[in-house]
Amino acid sequence: MDAATGQFSVIDPADGGDNCPLEANSGQEDTNNDGVGDACSDDDDGDGVVTGDNCPLVFNPNQEDTDGDGTGDACDVDMDGDGVNDKTDLGFGNFGPVLLNSDNCPYVPNGADQAGIDGVGNQTDSDGDGIGDACDRVDNVAFSCGVGEQFEPMLTSSTVNGESLGVVASANETNCLLPLGLLCNVSDENNVVDEDLSNFATIQNTNLLGLSNVSLRVAATSGFAYPGQNVIGVSIAEASQLVRLGLLTNGGLKVRTLLNGQIQEESDGQVGADLDLLGVSGLLGGDEVGFLVFQTSKRFDSVEVESGGFELLSVLDEFNVHAVCASKTDVQLR
């Protein structure tokens, strides 16, 4: 009560007030930190979906629900409803729960009750790349990228139906950790889209705790969008060192797709959308090179390779990108 006026006033939750003054909620839970407790909030996760939110405690404004079970993908442990959980909790590591992929096709049913359908079997993975046959669009052994192949480099000379795709390359260094004078840049970015498939762009980043990010983008500017059912191949020299440095497992290296400047998919941002290292594989300009492949399901006009993510040590990440490959037509399952 205000001593001067004799009237009661509401105490702001930030100052220790009750965030649900008309409902009992001793725990004062407030999932989205908006000052309104979950017990009386009509949008606990703050995603703008009030009525019928299929993940009421997890931010998911698009409300994707792959298996139509009423539970959104963002909080569904089995998105395709095939009885195999998308990720398995293996316990706790040094920095919290350790999760590994369990369902090797989290968006396509291939669990116990799908055994034998279309010959894919139960979680069958013929080429051993961690992607089940039911959703694997590329044979690791047979994959190749080159001019005239199904997977073609995105080059300034690229055309579709005789029309130029207007492919350009650009670098984004705005999130580099420059104030500390650490190395973070992309050099020779135009080499990744020119006719000489033997030269390359170089991405360098001295990263500490995910504070420094730098990216290389290859984009078609003519309005053409690559089909969603696709496989992106990023040709990187000495690709095996990426595994040795742990850049594919700790988020240090990402590949993402964009459409009209909006992110569509990224390699460590969605369950099942992971980078797969082919090692020495398909031919690019007559040379054997390593490829990172990223299977897509949404249309895109740009591909971005980013160095960043969480790393404990301030080490120099450096790798050379020769080309980015994609198919101009839908890629069917093998």
Secondary structure, 3 states (H helix, E strand, C coil): CCCCCCCCCCCCHHHCCCCCCCCCCCCCCCCCCCCCCCCCCCCCCCCCCCCCCCCCCCCCCCCCCCCCCCCCCCCCCCCCCCCCCCEEEEEEECCEEEEEECCCCCCCCCCHHHCCHHHCCCCCCCCCCCCCCCCCCCCCCCCCECCCCCEEECCCCCEECCEECCEEEEEECCCCCHHHCCCEEEECHHHHHCCCCCCCEEEEEEECCCCCCEEEEEEECCCCCECCCEEEEEEECCCHHHHHCCCCCCCCEEEEEEECCEEEEECCCCCCCCCEEEEEEEEECCEEEEEEEEEECCCECEEEEEECCCCCCCEEEEEEEEEEEEECCCCCCC
